[in-house]
Amino acid sequence: MAVNYIGDNPLGPPAQGTIVELRQTQAVVQDSVTRRRWGVLYAAIIPETSSAQPHVEPASPPRTQREEFFIGDTVSFTDKHLSERVGVVVRLNAKTASVAVNDTDGHWRVSYSLLRKIVDI
């Protein structure tokens, strides 16, 4: 793998080389100019970026909106204790939906972006 790395002069330009061996805390890099091999810490390695393949961030899925839910819909969400809850929408507010989970857990006010609609087939 072709890489740039910080050599003896940390203020100078990075040197170019090829990774020859990977070790526990460092990589052995063969310098492109002198053909000498150096043990280089992983923090000093700068991977080469190809101009042919620019890095593109994946698009996030669209957030769910209030218009997608109706009173009586069965929905699920993850609560603050990371438990999965399933309930029925009983009220649609401006920013949250009131969801009745069951008799003992009561009602939850949940943001629309955290709700997932459950479809009964």
RARA-V642608 format. One line per field, one symbol per residue. phi: phi as a letter, one per 30 degrees, with the letter a starting at -180 (. if undefined). A space follows every 10 residues. Layout:
# RARA-V642608
phi=???
This chain:
# RARA-V642608
phi=.dbcbdcdcd dddddcabdc bccecacccc dddcidcbdc dddcccddcd ddbddcdddd ddddcdddcb djddbbacdd cicdcbacdc accdcbcdcd daddcicbcb dddcdbdccc c
